[in-house]
Amino acid sequence: MKALSYDRLTGDGRKAYLILEDGTVFEGTGIGACKNVISEIVFNTSMAGYLEVLTDPSYAGQAVAMTYPLIGNYGICYEDMESRRPWPDGFIVRELSRLPGNFRSEDTIQHFLTEHGIPGICGIDTRALTRILREKGTMNGMITGDEAVAAKTEAVLADIRAYSPRGVVERVSRKEKTVLGEDSAYNGHSNSGRNGSGYRVALLDFGAKDNIARSLLQRGCQVTVYPAYTKAEEVIRDAPDGIMLSNGPGDPKECVEIIEELKKLYETDIPIFAICLGHQLLALAAGGDTYKMKYGHRGANHPVKDLATGRVYISSQNHGYVVDAEKMDSRVAVPAFVNVNDGTNEGLSYVGKNIFTVQFHPEACPGPRDSACLFDRFMKMMEVER
């Protein structure tokens, strides 16, 4: 198809192209690293928080298109990072701010992306791109600065269509068990809370955002972070008061070994709170099912309804898969939250267990703190069990 271009280019002057698996080509200007990358193309509707998006490990294996037209205007503040580095394969924006205006700014997106080897493209019509993804569903694409490649798309379409994010949980998870000490840095920057003398929480890191640990630390918890593939026996042997299953990237059904270990944790009486991928993995461990959504939920303004209270939270979300609530045995778990927009499952409450899980991110601040109380609910569960 003919290249689609946008007349305001704000990159570094070199041409760049986004080639979708359906043959659509967008022409723009390159940003970040100068290299080719094939990835799954997704969009995020957040108006702010681009640094949190970039450093969310759940984006590993994906290239993110921001629907808000101006990105980078407040620069990069390293204190706001959600992990030790950015994880997306690529970054796609309409207009990139070259001169951030913010007294906290320490860097520009352009330099940040380049330093971490992430290619991107700006100056394209991200509204048109988003409409394609909404109508046809999430698809793969290539970001390239090679004009010859863009001119002969048929030569690369087979490789683009064949791409699938694989092994992304192992890629983003920490490799060693870590006790978060009072003076320790978490993923490269200081904690906003100290490891306390309260409940001992085992945090299984499937790609955990730092704010999950901070939310526990701020409530006085002692937090031990475990690699994703830790055996259940080790966690149980450490006798935590509660277990936190984190967010993370990829298809939950790919995590076969992790699911087998979660089955063992499910059989214990240890209180469990799970977020996003952790929610999906535990559902699979308990006999449920998941499926891939057409284009997923990625943004900071998704309304979810608490079915127990009728309260509606404004939530931050980032997922392309969802638990199939209709296939969940009601004797095992019942829906606890539902998405107000499309009716998909947003959380489960497990029958006869001290377990509840959510698809959205209560550690994020879109409401700004609508659902932070869910961490307090987890605290009460551990108090009762202790």
C-alpha positions as semicolon CSV with decimal commas, in nm:
position;residue;x (nm);y (nm);z (nm)
1;M;0,000;0,000;0,000
2;K;0,105;0,363;-0,047
3;A;0,300;0,514;0,242
4;L;0,095;0,731;0,475
5;S;0,280;1,042;0,588
6;Y;0,224;1,325;0,834
7;D;0,349;1,670;0,752
8;R;0,508;1,757;1,087
9;L;0,829;1,564;1,139
10;T;1,006;1,613;1,469
11;G;1,268;1,340;1,479
12;D;1,639;1,359;1,405
13;G;1,605;1,413;1,029
14;R;1,651;1,057;0,905
15;K;1,359;0,886;0,737
16;A;1,190;0,597;0,911
17;Y;0,906;0,365;0,821
18;L;0,650;0,157;1,007
19;I;0,541;-0,145;0,804
20;L;0,233;-0,331;0,932
21;E;0,169;-0,697;0,856
22;D;-0,131;-0,602;0,637
23;G;0,104;-0,411;0,406
24;T;0,027;-0,059;0,530
25;V;0,335;0,164;0,542
26;F;0,368;0,483;0,748
27;E;0,651;0,723;0,668
28;G;0,799;0,943;0,936
29;T;1,124;1,041;1,102
30;G;1,350;0,819;1,306
31;I;1,397;0,861;1,681
32;G;1,606;0,664;1,925
33;A;1,839;0,390;1,806
34;C;1,904;0,345;1,435
35;K;1,813;-0,018;1,369
36;N;1,537;-0,241;1,234
37;V;1,298;-0,416;1,469
38;I;0,996;-0,642;1,424
39;S;0,747;-0,644;1,708
40;E;0,382;-0,658;1,808
41;I;0,232;-0,310;1,762
42;V;0,000;-0,190;2,041
43;F;-0,138;0,149;2,141
44;N;-0,166;0,327;2,475
45;T;-0,425;0,601;2,534
46;S;-0,261;0,767;2,837
47;M;-0,224;1,145;2,818
48;A;0,073;1,141;3,055
49;G;0,304;0,883;3,210
50;Y;0,507;0,795;2,901
51;L;0,813;0,718;3,115
52;E;0,610;0,475;3,325
53;V;0,489;0,315;3,000
54;L;0,842;0,285;2,865
55;T;0,972;0,126;3,186
56;D;0,679;-0,112;3,240
57;P;0,818;-0,466;3,186
58;S;0,475;-0,576;3,058
59;Y;0,563;-0,409;2,725
60;A;0,852;-0,647;2,655
61;G;0,806;-0,790;2,306
62;Q;0,590;-0,500;2,190
63;A;0,630;-0,164;2,019
64;V;0,409;0,102;2,177
65;A;0,222;0,374;1,988
66;M;0,110;0,665;2,207
67;T;-0,226;0,809;2,099
68;Y;-0,171;1,142;2,278
69;P;-0,017;1,365;2,007
70;L;0,270;1,532;2,198
71;I;0,513;1,310;2,386
72;G;0,826;1,410;2,577
73;N;0,724;1,760;2,685
74;Y;0,824;1,703;3,049
75;G;1,136;1,502;2,971
76;I;1,274;1,207;3,164
77;C;1,282;1,195;3,544
78;Y;1,463;0,880;3,652
79;E;1,289;0,874;3,989
80;D;0,961;0,799;3,808
81;M;1,084;0,485;3,634
82;E;0,890;0,164;3,703
83;S;1,190;-0,064;3,650
84;R;1,562;-0,049;3,588
85;R;1,532;0,017;3,212
86;P;1,282;0,063;2,926
87;W;1,139;-0,259;2,781
88;P;0,941;-0,196;2,457
89;D;1,100;-0,303;2,129
90;G;1,002;0,029;1,971
91;F;0,830;0,362;2,040
92;I;0,584;0,534;1,806
93;V;0,462;0,893;1,848
94;R;0,302;1,168;1,643
95;E;0,516;1,455;1,770
96;L;0,828;1,430;1,986
97;S;0,913;1,725;2,210
98;R;1,276;1,814;2,159
99;L;1,296;2,069;2,444
100;P;1,129;1,941;2,762
101;G;1,005;2,203;3,006
102;N;1,016;2,061;3,357
103;F;1,240;2,145;3,653
104;R;1,262;1,773;3,737
105;S;1,373;1,669;3,388
106;E;1,711;1,493;3,372
107;D;1,711;1,372;3,011
108;T;1,523;1,372;2,680
109;I;1,330;1,080;2,535
110;Q;1,550;1,089;2,225
111;H;1,866;1,033;2,429
112;F;1,693;0,788;2,664
113;L;1,580;0,566;2,375
114;T;1,917;0,585;2,202
115;E;2,108;0,494;2,518
116;H;1,896;0,182;2,560
117;G;1,901;0,077;2,195
118;I;1,531;0,128;2,131
119;P;1,433;0,248;1,781
120;G;1,126;0,458;1,717
121;I;0,941;0,670;1,469
122;C;0,765;1,005;1,496
123;G;0,579;1,231;1,260
124;I;0,323;0,970;1,159
125;D;-0,055;0,988;1,193
126;T;-0,098;0,788;1,513
127;R;-0,476;0,839;1,495
128;A;-0,484;0,654;1,162
129;L;-0,259;0,381;1,305
130;T;-0,481;0,340;1,610
131;R;-0,795;0,314;1,396
132;I;-0,633;0,036;1,194
133;L;-0,541;-0,156;1,512
134;R;-0,890;-0,108;1,656
135;E;-1,063;-0,224;1,340
136;K;-0,830;-0,510;1,244
137;G;-0,689;-0,596;1,585
138;T;-0,336;-0,590;1,723
139;M;-0,088;-0,681;1,452
140;N;0,285;-0,712;1,403
141;G;0,498;-0,449;1,236
142;M;0,851;-0,342;1,150
143;I;1,021;-0,013;1,230
144;T;1,300;0,050;0,981
145;G;1,510;0,332;0,844
146;D;1,589;0,136;0,528
147;E;1,410;0,298;0,236
148;A;1,475;-0,006;0,016
149;V;1,295;-0,231;0,263
150;A;0,997;0,004;0,281
151;A;0,980;0,013;-0,099
152;K;0,960;-0,368;-0,124
153;T;0,735;-0,461;0,167
154;E;0,645;-0,803;0,025
155;A;1,000;-0,916;0,096
156;V;0,960;-0,865;0,473
157;L;0,590;-0,932;0,531
158;A;0,644;-1,304;0,591
159;D;0,897;-1,231;0,868
160;I;0,669;-0,965;1,019
161;R;0,369;-1,200;1,026
162;A;0,575;-1,481;1,177
163;Y;0,684;-1,278;1,480
164;S;0,555;-1,376;1,823
165;P;0,676;-1,253;2,164
166;R;0,847;-1,552;2,326
167;G;1,028;-1,596;2,656
168;V;0,945;-1,243;2,766
169;V;0,871;-1,327;3,132
170;E;1,212;-1,487;3,173
171;R;1,370;-1,184;3,003
172;V;1,220;-0,925;3,240
173;S;1,220;-1,115;3,571
174;R;1,502;-1,067;3,817
175;K;1,749;-1,357;3,824
176;E;1,814;-1,381;4,198
177;K;1,604;-1,379;4,512
178;T;1,628;-1,035;4,672
179;V;1,528;-0,910;5,015
180;L;1,447;-0,541;4,988
181;G;1,652;-0,389;5,269
182;E;1,616;-0,047;5,423
183;D;1,899;0,102;5,220
184;S;1,861;-0,108;4,906
185;A;1,779;0,031;4,565
186;Y;1,498;-0,140;4,381
187;N;1,568;-0,184;4,009
188;G;1,827;0,091;4,003
189;H;1,665;0,371;4,199
190;S;1,575;0,434;4,561
191;N;1,263;0,304;4,725
192;S;1,010;0,556;4,845
193;G;0,943;0,331;5,145
194;R;1,164;0,121;5,371
195;N;1,145;-0,251;5,432
196;G;0,943;-0,269;5,749
197;S;0,898;-0,505;6,042
198;G;0,542;-0,597;5,950
199;Y;0,398;-0,873;5,734
200;R;0,642;-1,079;5,532
201;V;0,539;-1,073;5,166
202;A;0,678;-1,294;4,890
203;L;0,662;-1,099;4,563
204;L;0,690;-1,324;4,258
205;D;0,846;-1,118;3,984
206;F;0,692;-1,193;3,644
207;G;0,787;-0,841;3,532
208;A;0,690;-0,646;3,842
209;K;0,651;-0,270;3,833
210;D;0,846;-0,109;4,116
211;N;0,540;0,059;4,257
212;I;0,401;-0,280;4,364
213;A;0,696;-0,324;4,598
214;R;0,674;0,040;4,707
215;S;0,304;0,000;4,791
216;L;0,391;-0,293;5,017
217;L;0,693;-0,121;5,172
218;Q;0,488;0,189;5,249
219;R;0,253;-0,035;5,451
220;G;0,542;-0,163;5,660
221;C;0,581;-0,500;5,490
222;Q;0,901;-0,699;5,465
223;V;0,929;-0,772;5,093
224;T;1,127;-1,055;4,937
225;V;1,130;-1,062;4,558
226;Y;1,156;-1,403;4,388
227;P;1,248;-1,481;4,026
228;A;0,954;-1,589;3,810
229;Y;1,060;-1,954;3,792
230;T;1,114;-2,003;4,167
231;K;0,985;-2,338;4,293
232;A;0,678;-2,323;4,513
233;E;0,857;-2,527;4,780
234;E;1,112;-2,250;4,832
235;V;0,844;-1,985;4,877
236;I;0,647;-2,205;5,116
237;R;0,960;-2,293;5,313
238;D;1,027;-1,922;5,372
239;A;0,684;-1,903;5,544
240;P;0,559;-1,565;5,414
241;D;0,246;-1,406;5,559
242;G;0,126;-1,336;5,208
243;I;0,214;-1,387;4,843
244;M;0,198;-1,119;4,573
245;L;0,186;-1,228;4,208
246;S;0,301;-0,946;3,984
247;N;0,219;-0,813;3,641
248;G;0,424;-0,916;3,338
249;P;0,437;-0,953;2,960
250;G;0,325;-1,208;2,704
251;D;0,076;-1,490;2,664
252;P;-0,002;-1,643;3,006
253;K;-0,047;-1,989;2,853
254;E;0,321;-1,987;2,753
255;C;0,420;-1,992;3,122
256;V;0,359;-2,365;3,172
257;E;0,626;-2,417;3,440
258;I;0,511;-2,115;3,641
259;I;0,149;-2,231;3,631
260;E;0,250;-2,569;3,774
261;E;0,420;-2,399;4,069
262;L;0,122;-2,170;4,127
263;K;-0,100;-2,478;4,159
264;K;0,104;-2,573;4,465
265;L;0,081;-2,222;4,613
266;Y;-0,294;-2,223;4,550
267;E;-0,331;-2,534;4,767
268;T;-0,177;-2,360;5,068
269;D;-0,361;-2,134;5,312
270;I;-0,125;-1,842;5,247
271;P;-0,316;-1,525;5,142
272;I;-0,253;-1,437;4,777
273;F;-0,306;-1,109;4,592
274;A;-0,239;-1,112;4,217
275;I;-0,219;-0,834;3,959
276;C;-0,250;-0,847;3,578
277;L;-0,043;-1,142;3,447
278;G;-0,041;-1,287;3,798
279;H;-0,422;-1,277;3,791
280;Q;-0,427;-1,465;3,459
281;L;-0,168;-1,723;3,566
282;L;-0,350;-1,805;3,889
283;A;-0,678;-1,846;3,698
284;L;-0,507;-2,096;3,467
285;A;-0,358;-2,275;3,769
286;A;-0,707;-2,305;3,917
287;G;-0,852;-2,462;3,602
288;G;-0,969;-2,147;3,422
289;D;-0,897;-2,019;3,074
290;T;-0,766;-1,703;2,905
291;Y;-0,795;-1,562;2,554
292;K;-0,631;-1,289;2,348
293;M;-0,828;-0,967;2,311
294;K;-0,873;-0,791;1,978
295;Y;-0,656;-0,495;2,077
296;G;-0,635;-0,510;2,456
297;H;-0,663;-0,246;2,728
298;R;-0,370;-0,005;2,755
299;G;-0,424;0,331;2,918
300;A;-0,495;0,518;3,240
301;N;-0,870;0,578;3,225
302;H;-1,041;0,238;3,220
303;P;-1,347;0,219;3,449
304;V;-1,389;-0,104;3,646
305;K;-1,678;-0,193;3,873
306;D;-1,639;-0,363;4,209
307;L;-1,925;-0,615;4,202
308;A;-1,936;-0,641;4,582
309;T;-1,981;-0,270;4,651
310;G;-2,096;-0,124;4,319
311;R;-1,810;0,124;4,336
312;V;-1,639;0,218;4,008
313;Y;-1,264;0,273;3,998
314;I;-1,073;0,459;3,729
315;S;-0,789;0,221;3,659
316;S;-0,458;0,196;3,479
317;Q;-0,434;-0,109;3,252
318;N;-0,190;-0,282;3,024
319;H;-0,291;-0,623;2,894
320;G;-0,370;-0,804;2,572
321;Y;-0,508;-1,121;2,731
322;V;-0,802;-1,166;2,965
323;V;-0,951;-1,437;3,187
324;D;-1,260;-1,603;3,040
325;A;-1,499;-1,561;3,334
326;E;-1,765;-1,779;3,168
327;K;-1,531;-2,079;3,175
328;M;-1,434;-2,030;3,540
329;D;-1,593;-2,286;3,773
330;S;-1,810;-2,082;4,013
331;R;-1,722;-2,330;4,289
332;V;-1,359;-2,219;4,250
333;A;-1,381;-1,845;4,185
334;V;-1,641;-1,578;4,108
335;P;-1,605;-1,247;3,924
336;A;-1,511;-0,963;4,158
337;F;-1,457;-0,680;3,909
338;V;-1,585;-0,611;3,559
339;N;-1,478;-0,362;3,292
340;V;-1,754;-0,103;3,251
341;N;-1,668;-0,041;2,884
342;D;-1,672;-0,392;2,740
343;G;-1,782;-0,624;3,021
344;T;-1,460;-0,825;3,034
345;N;-1,337;-0,973;3,359
346;E;-1,125;-0,746;3,579
347;G;-1,079;-0,964;3,885
348;L;-1,171;-1,281;4,072
349;S;-1,250;-1,375;4,430
350;Y;-1,165;-1,736;4,513
351;V;-1,424;-1,938;4,702
352;G;-1,307;-2,065;5,042
353;K;-0,962;-1,914;4,990
354;N;-0,779;-1,603;5,108
355;I;-0,717;-1,513;4,745
356;F;-0,831;-1,225;4,527
357;T;-0,691;-1,109;4,195
358;V;-0,728;-0,808;3,967
359;Q;-0,656;-0,747;3,599
360;F;-0,590;-0,375;3,643
361;H;-0,307;-0,197;3,827
362;P;-0,395;-0,079;4,181
363;E;-0,033;0,031;4,233
364;A;-0,072;0,293;3,959
365;C;-0,228;0,634;4,020
366;P;-0,477;0,720;3,745
367;G;-0,771;0,806;3,973
368;P;-0,527;0,912;4,125
369;R;-0,554;0,655;4,406
370;D;-0,891;0,497;4,345
371;S;-0,786;0,136;4,394
372;A;-0,486;0,166;4,628
373;C;-0,721;0,041;4,901
374;L;-0,686;-0,308;4,754
375;F;-0,341;-0,327;4,910
376;D;-0,505;-0,249;5,245
377;R;-0,745;-0,536;5,180
378;F;-0,443;-0,761;5,130
379;M;-0,303;-0,637;5,463
380;K;-0,627;-0,735;5,641
381;M;-0,618;-1,080;5,482
382;M;-0,269;-1,138;5,623
383;E;-0,377;-1,002;5,962
384;V;-0,665;-1,248;5,986
385;E;-0,451;-1,542;5,873
386;R;-0,170;-1,459;6,115
